[in-house]
Structure formats: structure tokens, C-alpha cells
Amino acid sequence: MKRKDLIKHLSKNNCIFIRVGARHSVFFNPLLRKSSTVPRHVEIDNFLAEKICRDLGIVSPKRK
């Protein structure tokens, strides 16, 4: 999955960008008060994308 597609999915599910780390970005779900990191790679493995969504308490994106 492309990183930009994952970020669009996170934004549609009310997750907000918090800060930039050394090699990742931190996103936060204010409704559930959960956070997760998204690596700054062009491609993100589908299993990692699903794990990030689980960490944030949102629905996983469709696999392509």
C-alpha cells in the first residue's frame, strides 16, 4: 500500500497527525486516545498497514 493512501485512510477516520520522528510520523485517534507510528517509506506492507489501523482502533483499509 502506498503511504499517501494510508494517510488518506487515517485522515478519513478522524486520526490526526501529531509529529515527525526520525524515521516515522506519529498519528493520534482523539476519540479513542490511541496513537501509532507510520514509517516514511513509499510502500508500506499491507500487514503493517492493518496493524497501524488496529493500534488506532479504526477499520483496516481494503487490500489491493
A tleap script that builds the chain and sets N, CA, C and O, in Angstrom:
source leaprc.protein.ff14SB
mol = sequence {
  NMET LYS ARG LYS ASP LEU ILE LYS HIE LEU
  SER LYS ASN ASN CYS ILE PHE ILE ARG VAL
  GLY ALA ARG HIE SER VAL PHE PHE ASN PRO
  LEU LEU ARG LYS SER SER THR VAL PRO ARG
  HIE VAL GLU ILE ASP ASN PHE LEU ALA GLU
  LYS ILE CYS ARG ASP LEU GLY ILE VAL SER
  PRO LYS ARG CLYS
}
set mol.1.N position { 0.851 -1.175 0.000 }
set mol.1.CA position { 0.000 0.000 0.000 }
set mol.1.C position { 0.893 1.233 0.000 }
set mol.1.O position { 1.924 1.272 0.672 }
set mol.2.N position { 0.488 2.220 -0.750 }
set mol.2.CA position { 1.223 3.476 -0.786 }
set mol.2.C position { 1.011 4.233 0.522 }
set mol.2.O position { -0.079 4.207 1.094 }
set mol.3.N position { 2.047 4.899 0.985 }
set mol.3.CA position { 1.985 5.648 2.247 }
set mol.3.C position { 0.913 6.730 2.180 }
set mol.3.O position { 0.164 6.927 3.137 }
set mol.4.N position { 0.839 7.431 1.049 }
set mol.4.CA position { -0.141 8.515 0.933 }
set mol.4.C position { -1.574 7.983 1.011 }
set mol.4.O position { -2.455 8.669 1.529 }
set mol.5.N position { -1.819 6.763 0.500 }
set mol.5.CA position { -3.153 6.168 0.599 }
set mol.5.C position { -3.492 5.818 2.045 }
set mol.5.O position { -4.632 5.995 2.477 }
set mol.6.N position { -2.507 5.321 2.794 }
set mol.6.CA position { -2.731 5.008 4.206 }
set mol.6.C position { -3.022 6.279 4.988 }
set mol.6.O position { -3.911 6.293 5.839 }
set mol.7.N position { -2.288 7.337 4.709 }
set mol.7.CA position { -2.509 8.602 5.421 }
set mol.7.C position { -3.886 9.170 5.105 }
set mol.7.O position { -4.540 9.722 5.990 }
set mol.8.N position { -4.341 9.045 3.855 }
set mol.8.CA position { -5.695 9.485 3.499 }
set mol.8.C position { -6.731 8.679 4.282 }
set mol.8.O position { -7.717 9.233 4.770 }
set mol.9.N position { -6.499 7.356 4.400 }
set mol.9.CA position { -7.419 6.499 5.141 }
set mol.9.C position { -7.459 6.906 6.620 }
set mol.9.O position { -8.531 6.949 7.224 }
set mol.10.N position { -6.301 7.200 7.194 }
set mol.10.CA position { -6.251 7.623 8.601 }
set mol.10.C position { -6.995 8.940 8.787 }
set mol.10.O position { -7.736 9.101 9.757 }
set mol.11.N position { -6.804 9.879 7.869 }
set mol.11.CA position { -7.475 11.179 7.970 }
set mol.11.C position { -8.990 11.051 7.854 }
set mol.11.O position { -9.728 11.739 8.559 }
set mol.12.N position { -9.455 10.173 6.965 }
set mol.12.CA position { -10.904 9.966 6.807 }
set mol.12.C position { -11.524 9.372 8.062 }
set mol.12.O position { -12.719 9.535 8.306 }
set mol.13.N position { -10.709 8.678 8.864 }
set mol.13.CA position { -11.202 8.057 10.090 }
set mol.13.C position { -10.848 8.871 11.331 }
set mol.13.O position { -10.690 8.318 12.419 }
set mol.14.N position { -10.726 10.190 11.160 }
set mol.14.CA position { -10.542 11.149 12.256 }
set mol.14.C position { -9.223 11.034 13.002 }
set mol.14.O position { -9.118 11.520 14.128 }
set mol.15.N position { -8.215 10.409 12.409 }
set mol.15.CA position { -6.895 10.368 13.033 }
set mol.15.C position { -6.134 11.618 12.603 }
set mol.15.O position { -6.214 12.044 11.451 }
set mol.16.N position { -5.403 12.191 13.540 }
set mol.16.CA position { -4.695 13.425 13.235 }
set mol.16.C position { -3.191 13.222 13.330 }
set mol.16.O position { -2.701 12.393 14.097 }
set mol.17.N position { -2.478 13.997 12.533 }
set mol.17.CA position { -1.020 13.977 12.535 }
set mol.17.C position { -0.540 14.746 13.758 }
set mol.17.O position { -0.982 15.868 14.006 }
set mol.18.N position { 0.377 14.135 14.531 }
set mol.18.CA position { 0.883 14.782 15.742 }
set mol.18.C position { 2.272 15.365 15.529 }
set mol.18.O position { 2.488 16.561 15.731 }
set mol.19.N position { 3.217 14.517 15.120 }
set mol.19.CA position { 4.594 14.995 14.984 }
set mol.19.C position { 5.387 14.071 14.066 }
set mol.19.O position { 4.928 12.999 13.672 }
set mol.20.N position { 6.591 14.527 13.741 }
set mol.20.CA position { 7.508 13.760 12.909 }
set mol.20.C position { 8.638 13.259 13.791 }
set mol.20.O position { 9.241 14.026 14.542 }
set mol.21.N position { 8.922 11.959 13.693 }
set mol.21.CA position { 10.059 11.381 14.389 }
set mol.21.C position { 11.240 11.294 13.440 }
set mol.21.O position { 11.207 11.878 12.356 }
set mol.22.N position { 12.281 10.574 13.830 }
set mol.22.CA position { 13.472 10.452 12.996 }
set mol.22.C position { 13.167 9.745 11.685 }
set mol.22.O position { 13.602 10.193 10.624 }
set mol.23.N position { 12.418 8.634 11.748 }
set mol.23.CA position { 12.114 7.857 10.544 }
set mol.23.C position { 10.638 7.499 10.430 }
set mol.23.O position { 10.271 6.576 9.703 }
set mol.24.N position { 9.797 8.228 11.148 }
set mol.24.CA position { 8.380 7.909 11.144 }
set mol.24.C position { 7.569 9.154 11.466 }
set mol.24.O position { 8.117 10.181 11.868 }
set mol.25.N position { 6.263 9.051 11.284 }
set mol.25.CA position { 5.319 10.099 11.665 }
set mol.25.C position { 4.366 9.502 12.686 }
set mol.25.O position { 4.051 8.314 12.626 }
set mol.26.N position { 3.911 10.316 13.616 }
set mol.26.CA position { 3.026 9.836 14.672 }
set mol.26.C position { 1.612 10.351 14.405 }
set mol.26.O position { 1.400 11.544 14.189 }
set mol.27.N position { 0.654 9.430 14.424 }
set mol.27.CA position { -0.749 9.763 14.254 }
set mol.27.C position { -1.505 9.404 15.526 }
set mol.27.O position { -1.123 8.482 16.246 }
set mol.28.N position { -2.586 10.145 15.798 }
set mol.28.CA position { -3.346 10.002 17.038 }
set mol.28.C position { -4.833 9.956 16.729 }
set mol.28.O position { -5.327 10.723 15.903 }
set mol.29.N position { -5.549 9.045 17.402 }
set mol.29.CA position { -7.005 8.967 17.289 }
set mol.29.C position { -7.576 9.614 18.553 }
set mol.29.O position { -7.545 8.999 19.619 }
set mol.30.N position { -8.095 10.839 18.455 }
set mol.30.CA position { -8.575 11.536 19.650 }
set mol.30.C position { -9.833 10.916 20.271 }
set mol.30.O position { -10.091 11.102 21.460 }
set mol.31.N position { -10.606 10.188 19.481 }
set mol.31.CA position { -11.820 9.579 20.019 }
set mol.31.C position { -11.490 8.448 20.988 }
set mol.31.O position { -12.144 8.307 22.021 }
set mol.32.N position { -10.476 7.639 20.662 }
set mol.32.CA position { -10.091 6.504 21.494 }
set mol.32.C position { -8.813 6.760 22.289 }
set mol.32.O position { -8.398 5.930 23.098 }
set mol.33.N position { -8.195 7.913 22.052 }
set mol.33.CA position { -6.951 8.295 22.720 }
set mol.33.C position { -5.853 7.247 22.508 }
set mol.33.O position { -5.187 6.822 23.452 }
set mol.34.N position { -5.682 6.841 21.240 }
set mol.34.CA position { -4.656 5.870 20.862 }
set mol.34.C position { -3.756 6.495 19.813 }
set mol.34.O position { -4.189 7.330 19.019 }
set mol.35.N position { -2.484 6.075 19.820 }
set mol.35.CA position { -1.553 6.597 18.826 }
set mol.35.C position { -0.766 5.461 18.188 }
set mol.35.O position { -0.690 4.358 18.728 }
set mol.36.N position { -0.177 5.753 17.021 }
set mol.36.CA position { 0.635 4.778 16.306 }
set mol.36.C position { 1.594 5.532 15.396 }
set mol.36.O position { 1.367 6.695 15.061 }
set mol.37.N position { 2.665 4.859 15.003 }
set mol.37.CA position { 3.649 5.469 14.120 }
set mol.37.C position { 3.516 4.900 12.717 }
set mol.37.O position { 3.194 3.726 12.534 }
set mol.38.N position { 3.771 5.751 11.734 }
set mol.38.CA position { 3.741 5.358 10.323 }
set mol.38.C position { 5.133 5.616 9.757 }
set mol.38.O position { 5.599 6.756 9.770 }
set mol.39.N position { 5.806 4.577 9.261 }
set mol.39.CA position { 7.148 4.785 8.704 }
set mol.39.C position { 7.097 5.633 7.439 }
set mol.39.O position { 6.086 5.656 6.737 }
set mol.40.N position { 8.191 6.326 7.156 }
set mol.40.CA position { 8.252 7.164 5.965 }
set mol.40.C position { 8.899 6.398 4.811 }
set mol.40.O position { 10.008 6.710 4.377 }
set mol.41.N position { 8.182 5.396 4.333 }
set mol.41.CA position { 8.573 4.647 3.146 }
set mol.41.C position { 7.506 4.899 2.098 }
set mol.41.O position { 6.358 5.186 2.437 }
set mol.42.N position { 7.869 4.797 0.834 }
set mol.42.CA position { 6.876 4.986 -0.233 }
set mol.42.C position { 5.850 3.870 -0.171 }
set mol.42.O position { 4.651 4.127 -0.283 }
set mol.43.N position { 6.301 2.633 0.007 }
set mol.43.CA position { 5.415 1.473 0.124 }
set mol.43.C position { 5.412 0.975 1.572 }
set mol.43.O position { 6.461 0.857 2.206 }
set mol.44.N position { 4.229 0.692 2.068 }
set mol.44.CA position { 4.072 0.114 3.411 }
set mol.44.C position { 3.394 -1.230 3.241 }
set mol.44.O position { 2.376 -1.337 2.556 }
set mol.45.N position { 3.954 -2.253 3.860 }
set mol.45.CA position { 3.413 -3.603 3.762 }
set mol.45.C position { 1.967 -3.611 4.249 }
set mol.45.O position { 1.625 -2.900 5.194 }
set mol.46.N position { 1.121 -4.411 3.607 }
set mol.46.CA position { -0.298 -4.470 3.971 }
set mol.46.C position { -0.514 -4.924 5.410 }
set mol.46.O position { -1.421 -4.441 6.087 }
set mol.47.N position { 0.318 -5.852 5.875 }
set mol.47.CA position { 0.174 -6.316 7.253 }
set mol.47.C position { 0.496 -5.196 8.238 }
set mol.47.O position { -0.157 -5.072 9.274 }
set mol.48.N position { 1.498 -4.381 7.919 }
set mol.48.CA position { 1.847 -3.246 8.776 }
set mol.48.C position { 0.736 -2.202 8.758 }
set mol.48.O position { 0.417 -1.617 9.793 }
set mol.49.N position { 0.146 -1.964 7.591 }
set mol.49.CA position { -0.957 -1.010 7.496 }
set mol.49.C position { -2.140 -1.468 8.358 }
set mol.49.O position { -2.772 -0.655 9.033 }
set mol.50.N position { -2.430 -2.752 8.333 }
set mol.50.CA position { -3.509 -3.290 9.161 }
set mol.50.C position { -3.186 -3.150 10.644 }
set mol.50.O position { -4.071 -2.847 11.444 }
set mol.51.N position { -1.925 -3.368 11.018 }
set mol.51.CA position { -1.509 -3.244 12.415 }
set mol.51.C position { -1.634 -1.795 12.890 }
set mol.51.O position { -2.069 -1.539 14.013 }
set mol.52.N position { -1.252 -0.861 12.036 }
set mol.52.CA position { -1.369 0.556 12.385 }
set mol.52.C position { -2.834 0.914 12.624 }
set mol.52.O position { -3.158 1.625 13.575 }
set mol.53.N position { -3.711 0.421 11.761 }
set mol.53.CA position { -5.149 0.683 11.926 }
set mol.53.C position { -5.687 0.040 13.200 }
set mol.53.O position { -6.500 0.641 13.903 }
set mol.54.N position { -5.238 -1.179 13.502 }
set mol.54.CA position { -5.654 -1.833 14.750 }
set mol.54.C position { -5.190 -1.030 15.955 }
set mol.54.O position { -5.944 -0.851 16.912 }
set mol.55.N position { -3.949 -0.545 15.913 }
set mol.55.CA position { -3.412 0.257 17.022 }
set mol.55.C position { -4.239 1.517 17.245 }
set mol.55.O position { -4.420 1.957 18.380 }
set mol.56.N position { -4.739 2.096 16.154 }
set mol.56.CA position { -5.525 3.333 16.252 }
set mol.56.C position { -7.011 3.063 16.486 }
set mol.56.O position { -7.783 3.994 16.716 }
set mol.57.N position { -7.411 1.797 16.427 }
set mol.57.CA position { -8.807 1.447 16.676 }
set mol.57.C position { -9.743 1.779 15.539 }
set mol.57.O position { -10.912 2.089 15.770 }
set mol.58.N position { -9.243 1.719 14.292 }
set mol.58.CA position { -10.092 2.019 13.141 }
set mol.58.C position { -10.137 0.798 12.219 }
set mol.58.O position { -9.392 -0.165 12.398 }
set mol.59.N position { -11.026 0.865 11.233 }
set mol.59.CA position { -11.192 -0.215 10.275 }
set mol.59.C position { -9.981 -0.255 9.348 }
set mol.59.O position { -9.471 0.788 8.939 }
set mol.60.N position { -9.526 -1.458 9.021 }
set mol.60.CA position { -8.391 -1.606 8.117 }
set mol.60.C position { -8.789 -1.244 6.696 }
set mol.60.O position { -9.929 -1.470 6.292 }
set mol.61.N position { -7.840 -0.673 5.924 }
set mol.61.CA position { -8.152 -0.378 4.520 }
set mol.61.C position { -8.268 -1.662 3.721 }
set mol.61.O position { -7.754 -2.708 4.119 }
set mol.62.N position { -8.950 -1.570 2.591 }
set mol.62.CA position { -9.095 -2.735 1.714 }
set mol.62.C position { -7.755 -3.119 1.141 }
set mol.62.O position { -6.973 -2.256 0.743 }
set mol.63.N position { -7.483 -4.413 1.096 }
set mol.63.CA position { -6.247 -4.885 0.475 }
set mol.63.C position { -6.352 -4.776 -1.030 }
set mol.63.O position { -7.420 -4.983 -1.606 }
set mol.64.N position { -5.236 -4.449 -1.666 }
set mol.64.CA position { -5.214 -4.337 -3.134 }
set mol.64.C position { -4.266 -5.369 -3.687 }
set mol.64.O position { -4.089 -5.457 -4.902 }
savepdb mol mol.pdb
quit
